[in-house]
């Protein structure tokens, strides 16, 4: 009973963290930055206390992914040459807190518990978002401005940045949900579609409930009408096809697959560079990606002034300090990021920062790829059957990497949380893989693996 209560507490904490991180924009709209900051402090303290209580046996701080130390260390070092030292201190502190919470989740949850708790958080966010949009469309019947922003001036061009909801549910989108952003809600729906489909295919949920939530995620994805999320969805589908192909080929015959994957990536990059007007025109969007191209040009111009070490880490841009005060403004609101994680790293930490950030992302993708496509083994016996649930971390990482080309979320909040969670968990499981057999339907209980069936380390 004590063990079951502990697992229930761990699961409740994980659900809260995922819901808070993914819905952070909505939390700030409702409670301001002060309320959001208070929530961060509370979750951090609870996480540390939970970690101290459970004392995970496998945890060794010096065995965390080396690129994670490099990147965080360099971000902290950038305070020395930062042009906005106080804001850099805040940015580094936020990065360290998010990292600590991700590390706690990586060690107190199994892979299957991560899947289960993330799915619960996603169901909560989708439900609240759709109910919120339904309330606006049936009761309020007009666009709702974020309460701390001024009402739009009549006659001036409208911007979705001003609105919490634009009252578009019955017009087919673009809905913004409780998070106040169609892009963020669209990506939440994409994550939900991946997670819910994996749970359904693995038999972890009842078919009726599984298909219902898959339909909810798909409908939300359609209603957000986000072109960048649609591109990420296509990438996830292609990645799934490659992973299933790799499973059929086995580890000794995958060279054709890697060649095909390289060709697909090269073709996608070339198409984006030279035919973006056509591609995004098919999605009903302009070739400048809704103003992102203009932002990127300004960011590149600024980054070239300090190309090697950047202007100093800041995480979210602080619109009250230079050079971010006037770097980019849309709808009379200062833009808070470069809308590209890699350009943001270059701007803040220079080329050196990009060279430290890239290994963290590449190695994480590499490890979750092999977790998805290698047949699990336990002991000297025959290999276990492939598990459907082993695919989802790889698919989520593909979505994160693709989105990092048009958004900077991989560097902050839920993007950084998921990146570090996958980086840490895949790093330890690559040395000693966790049980990769298909999980049971027991909801919040960890079933210990008997010693005689301990997992065989990878050679």
Secondary structure as GFF3:
##gff-version 3
##sequence-region A 1 459
A	DSSP	alpha_helix	2	22	.	.	.	ID=ss1
A	DSSP	alpha_helix	24	54	.	.	.	ID=ss2
A	DSSP	three_ten_helix	61	63	.	.	.	ID=ss3
A	DSSP	alpha_helix	66	77	.	.	.	ID=ss4
A	DSSP	alpha_helix	85	108	.	.	.	ID=ss5
A	DSSP	alpha_helix	111	135	.	.	.	ID=ss6
A	DSSP	pi_helix	136	140	.	.	.	ID=ss7
A	DSSP	beta_strand	144	145	.	.	.	ID=ss8
A	DSSP	three_ten_helix	160	162	.	.	.	ID=ss9
A	DSSP	beta_strand	163	165	.	.	.	ID=ss10
A	DSSP	three_ten_helix	169	171	.	.	.	ID=ss11
A	DSSP	alpha_helix	182	202	.	.	.	ID=ss12
A	DSSP	alpha_helix	207	224	.	.	.	ID=ss13
A	DSSP	alpha_helix	227	249	.	.	.	ID=ss14
A	DSSP	alpha_helix	255	274	.	.	.	ID=ss15
A	DSSP	alpha_helix	276	282	.	.	.	ID=ss16
A	DSSP	alpha_helix	292	303	.	.	.	ID=ss17
A	DSSP	three_ten_helix	304	306	.	.	.	ID=ss18
A	DSSP	beta_strand	329	330	.	.	.	ID=ss19
A	DSSP	beta_strand	333	334	.	.	.	ID=ss20
A	DSSP	alpha_helix	341	373	.	.	.	ID=ss21
A	DSSP	three_ten_helix	388	390	.	.	.	ID=ss22
A	DSSP	alpha_helix	392	403	.	.	.	ID=ss23
A	DSSP	three_ten_helix	409	411	.	.	.	ID=ss24
A	DSSP	alpha_helix	413	431	.	.	.	ID=ss25
A	DSSP	three_ten_helix	451	453	.	.	.	ID=ss26
###
